[in-house]
Amino acid sequence: MRGRFGIRDGLLAAAVVILTAAAVVIARPKEPVGMAKPAASPEMAALPSRTPVLNPITIPAMRARKYPAGAITTSRQVDVYNGYSAKVAVFTSDGLTEFAYWAQPTGPMPKGGWPAILLVHGYIDPAQYNTVTDAYTSWIAAWAQAGFVVVQPDLRGNGASGGNAVSGHWDPDYTYDVMNLIASLRADPAINAAHIGLVGHSMGGHVALNVAVISQNVAATVLVNGVVGSMYDLFYNWPNSPAPDDQPTAAVQAELNGLIRQYGTPKSDPAFWNAASAINYVSGVRRRGAVYVFERVGFGAGARTQDSVTQYVFRQ
């Protein structure tokens, strides 16, 4: 689902709320002294667990998953620009070989490694996607010249990355890619693990918001023209609804229709769709990982971005 573009830029800070649940303790009566406990019957032992199986698209399921680190290597050098150099990097996500555009400032590396910005791209036809593109040139240049390593991953199935392209909204695979890449960046000696920020544009805003409420290792998140509403909003209130027409590929429509067959819609099963809505979990984001939103920011080769504001957010 594509973000909307315009002239006015806005910045909203997501408030951090700590919710504390009260514990209720129920006293159990003492068993009479000397009374033997009955042995569990075969029927009782055979009873299946009552723990519900979480659908992978829900935030609790994504939080429960493991995201292992892997080595980041270089595929090829791209070029040297004013204040930074660029290369195509290679990383692993769920056993898939994936690629990323990596821009690194010139000059000596700071003590502790470079602070990093991980940029999650918006929807581009996966068959036309290219690692070296001018879609985010001005953003990447501004951030790299300001002293940040900028990493823009080619999400699975996009360009030369392995795997199949999926929906950024109805499938968790792109979120897995970003979470795995964060783990790998934290293990990379060139990166300061305590200073990794996240930018998500358009569809990538949805993915980035998922990551913001899942990961404990993101210093700050910026969403640009992002799809950040609840699943209810995506179904009924977004300009391109009805939702099945989003990102018009057979695979994406099949993903969504499969969820509807199993769980119904946000009106018929609000509990499930609320659990899949990252916006409902923002109150759990720790203060240092606060979420910021830009709306109607231009992008493309000739676009200008709020460089000073974005840099300020990440430097905090």
N, C-alpha and C positions, 0 to 999 in steps of 0.2 A: 504494500500500500504506500503510495507516494506521499511525501510531505507537501505542504503548501508553501509557496514562496511569495514574498512581497517586499516592501521597503522597510517597514518599521521593525526594529529589533527590540526584543524584550528579555528581561532576565528575572526569573522567579527563583527564589531559594526555597528548597524543600525543607520544612521544619522537621526537626528530629524529636520524636516523642518516645519516651520510654514507658512502656506499659508493664505494669507489675500485676500479675495474677495472684489473688489471695489463695492460700492453700487451705483446704478443708480436711481436717483430720477426723476420721471416724474411728472411735474406740471399738475394739473387738472384745467380746467376752472371753474370759479365761476358760480353758478347757479343764474339766475335773481332773485332779491329780490321779495318775495311774491309768487313765483311759487310753487305750491303744488307738492310734490313728488308723482308719480304714485304708487298706491298700487300694491303689488306683486300679480300677477294672480295665480290662483290655479295651472296652468300648470308650471309656474316658480317655485312655491314652491315645486312642486313634482319632480323637476329635481334631479337626483342622484348626490352625491358628485363626483367631478372630481379627488379626491385624489386617486392615484393608490394604490392598495393593494400590499404590499411588500411580496415576497416569503420569508418564514422563513430562507432559506439558505443564504440570502444576509446579508451583514454586517449591512446596515441600519436597517433591521428588527431585527437583534439580539441586536443592540444598543437600540432600542425602547422598548424592552421587560423588564419586572420587574423580579428581582431575589431576592426573600425574604430569610431572614436568618431563620435558624431553630436550634434547640438544637443538639449538638453533644454528644452522649452517648457512653458508653463502652459495647461492646458485650462480650469480653473475653480478658484476659491477655494472651500474647503469651510467653514471656520469658524476662529475664534480661541478657543483654550482657555487653561487656566492654564499659562502659561510657554511656549506654542508655538502656532504657526498651522499649518493644514493646507490642502493643495491637491491637485488631481489634475494630475499632470505627464504629459507626452507624450514618448516617446523612440522611436527607430527601431532595429529589430533585423532584420537580413537583409532590408531593404526593407519590413518590416511596421511599421505604426503600432501602438504598444503604449502602455498607460497604467500609471501607478503612483501610489500614495498617497504623498505627500511631506509629512512633518512637520518643521518647522524651528523651532528655539528663537527666542524673541523676544529682543530686545536686540541690541547691536552684534556683528557677525561678528568672530571672532578673527582675528588676523594669520595669513595663510596659508590662511584658509577654515575652514569647519566640519568637524570630524571626522564621518564618516558611518557608519551601519550599514545595510547592505542586507539586508532580511528576505525570505527566499524562503518563500512560503506552502506549507502542506501541501495534500494532495488535497482539493478541494472540487468538487462536480459543476460542470463548466465552464459549464453552462447556467444555474446558479443563482449563480455567482460574481458578486460586486459589489465594485467598487473601494473604496467606502466601506462597510466592514463592521465589526462589533464583535468579530470573531474574535480580533484581536490588539490590541485597544484598550489594555489595561493595559500591555502590553509597550512599545508605541509611545509612550504617554504618559510612562512612566518614563524611557525613553532620551532622548526629546526634552527633558524637564525637566532631565535631567542634562547637557545641552549637545551632544547629537548630532543631526544631521539623520538622519531615518529614512526610508528609501525602500523601499516594498513594491511590487515590480512585479507587474502582472497578466500572468502568463506567457501566451504566445501561445494564442489560442483560448479564453482564460478571460475572461468578462465581455465588454467591448467591444474587447479587443485583437484585432488581425488575426491571420490564420493559423488553423491547425487545432490543437485540443488533442491532446496526445500523452501517452504514458506517461512518467512521470518516471524510469523504470528502464530501459526497453528502447529508448529513443529519445534522441538527444542534443540535440534542439531546445531544451528548457528550459535546458540548460547554455549553449547558444549565446546565449539571451536574457540570462542573467545576465552572461556574459562581455562581451557588447556593451554592456550597461548600465554595467558597471565602467569600460570604456574611455570612455564618455560622461561618467560622473561625474568621472573623472580630468581631463577637459578642461573641466569646468564651473567657472567662477570662484568659485562659492559653496562649493566643496568642497576640502578639503585632500587632495590626491592621495596623500599619504604616510600618511594615516590613514583608510583605508576598511576597515571590518570586515564580516564576513558572518555572518548567522544563518540556519540552515536548520531548518525544523520538519517532522517527519514525512517525507512524500515530498520536501519541500524540503531535508531533511537529505541525501538521496541526491544531489540536484543540487548542494548546497553543497559536499559532499565532492569531487565531480568538479571543481568550480571551485578548491577549495583545492589540489588536486594539479596543476592546469593553470596557474593564474595566478601570476605573480610580484608581483602588485600588491595582495594582500590582507594586511592587517596581522595579522589574527587571525580564526579561524573558530570559531563556537559551533554545535554541533548539538544540537537539542532534540527528544527523542523521535524521533530520526532513524533512517531506514532506511539503515544504514551498513555492513551486512555485505557479504561477497563475493557474487558472482552465484551461487556454489554455495549459499551460505546462503539467498539469496532463493528458489532453486529448491526446496531440500530441508528447510531448518531453520526457516524463518519460520513463524509461527503460521498464516497464511492460505494456505500452500502446499496444493495444487499451484499453481505460479506462474501458469499461464494464467488463473486466476480473479481475478487482481489487478486492481483498478480496473475492474470489469466493464462494459467498453464493447467493442463490436465492433472499433473501431480498435486499442485496446490489445492485445487478444487476437491480432489479425492481425499486429501488429508482432512480438510474441513468437514466434508460430507461424512467421512467416517466417524469423526468426533460427534457430529450431530446425531448420527444413528445410534451411537452408544450412550450419549449423555443428554441428548436433547439440546435445547437452546438455552441461552442465559435466562430466559423467562421461565422455562420449564424446569431447569436444574441450576438455580443461581449459585448453590454451594460449590458445585464443581467449577463453574466458570469464574467464580470469585477467587478460588484457589489458584487458577491459572492467570490471574490478573496481577502483574507485578506492582501496579499502582497501589494495591491494597496493603503492600508490605513496606512501603517507603518509611513509615514511622519507625521501623526497626533499623534503619540505616544509621550507623554511628556518626557522630558529628563530623569527624574528619572526612568521612566519605560522602558528604552532603551532595545532593543532586541539584543541578542548575539547569534551567531551560531557556534556550534561545528560540524565538519564533520569527518566521519570515526573514531569515538570513539568506542572502544570495549565495550561490555556489557555482563553481565552474572555473575555467581557466582565467577569466578576467574579473572574478568576483572579489570583493573585499569583505573581510570578516572582522569581528570585534576583537582584534588582536590583543589590545591592552587588557581588556576584560578577561578574555580566556587565559592569558598568561597569568593574570593576577589570581584567578581561581586556582590554577594548578600550583602556583608558588606558595599558596597558603597550606 
